[in-house]
Amino acid sequence: MIRFSLKCADDHSFESWFASGAAYDSLRAAGLLSCPECGGTDIEKALMAPRVRTDGDEPRPVALSGPPGDPAHAALAELRRRIEANSEDVGSNFATEARAIHDGEKPARSIIGQARPDEARKLVEDGVPIARLPFIPKNKTN
């Protein structure tokens, strides 16, 4: 896993984790990255310096969005809480489940999960209503 500092065309700064540098490149090329503040999809890596741990350093949690007292952080944390409390996590079966719900083959319900960029693009092209979440579900964080 690698963490990148990112910024959108409106100069909003944020951080996100990726499986690799190639994973970031792939998601960016597919237009599947978005700014948590404005939703913009023109995302670039921001200048960043590596964090070097010393023996006395304690690991720090990564903020959802801004400092904990920031209203945007509180709103995003509440959104995350509500979505996770009211959705079924279908994991990597997201594309299959979303299509089955859309086609009436499975009962309508709120689901969250992961889809490959090509799967997500095909769902959108076929009119299946999906949205990217501005956070990583808790069961996918460490």
N, C-alpha and C positions, 0 to 999 in steps of 0.2 A: 504494500500500500504506500502511496505517496500523497502528500498534501501540497496543493498548490494555492498560492495567493492569486486571486483572479480579480478582474474588474470588467465592468460592462462599458458600452459606448457612452453612457451617461456618467461615467467615472465613479460608480458605486463599487466599493471594494468588499470582497468576501473571500472565504476560503472553502475548499472542498477537497475531499479525499477521492483518489482514483486507484484502480488496481495497478496501473502503470502509466508511464508517460504516453505510451501508445494508446491506452484506453482513453485518456484525455483527448488526444488528437482525433481519435475515431468519433467520440461523442460530439466534439466541436464541429467536425466536418459534416456530421449528420444533422447539425442544428438542434441537438438534444440537450444543450446546456442553457440555463437561463439564470438571470439575476434574481435573487430572492427578494430584492427590494422593488424593482420595477418590472420584472418579467422579461426584460430585453434578452435577446439571444445572440447579440454580437459580443462575445466573451473573449477576452485575451488573458494570457498569463501576465501577472503584475511582477514587477521587480521584487525579488525576495532573497533573503540571506538564509543560509542553512542554520538551523538551531543546533548548537553543539552542547551536548550534556556534559556536565562535570559530575564527579562523584556525589556532590551535595545537592544536585538538582532533583527536585521531585517532578514527576510528570504532571503537566497541567491539562485540564480538560479543554477541548476546543469549544468556544462559544458557538451557539446556534447562529447568531447574527448580532454582532456588536456586543458591548458590555452588558452584563446581567441587568443593570438598572435601565437600560435603553427600552423605550416602548416597543420598538420593532422586535427586539428579542423576546419580550413578554408576549407579544401577539403571535409570533412564530411558535413559541413554546406551547401556547394555548391551542393553536391550530393543530400542532403535532399531537397533543394530548387527545383532542376531540377525534381526529382522524383515526388514531390508533385504537381508541376506545369503541369506535362505531364502525370499524371495517374488519373484514376477514383478511388475514394475510395469506395469500395463496402462493407466495414465493415466486419461483421461476415459472410457474404455470399461469402467470398473469395473462398473457396474450390468449391462451386457450380459453381460460375462464371468462375473460372479458368478451370474447367473440361469442361464446355459448350463451352468456347472459343477454347480449345484444340480439342474438338470433332466437331467443325464447326457449332455448334448449335446457337452460338452467334457471333456477329462481333468481329474480332480481334482488340484488343486494350490493352493498358497498364493499369493494375489494381493494387491496393494495398488494403490490408485489413488484417483481422486476421483469422487464422485457428487453430483449436485444434491440438495438436501434432499428434494424430492418423489420422486426415484429411490430414495434411501436409505429413506424411509418406506415406499414400496411394497415394497421387498425385505423389510423387517422384517415387514410385514403378510402377505406371502406365505410367511413361514417360512424365508427364505434367511438363513443365519447370517452376519452381518456384525458388525464392531465398529469404532468410531471409534478412531483412533490418537491417543495423547496428544502427538503431535509432528507436524511437517510433514516429509515425506520430504526427504532432502538434495537431490535433484534439483529440488525446488521452492523451495529457499532460495537467497538470493544472498549 
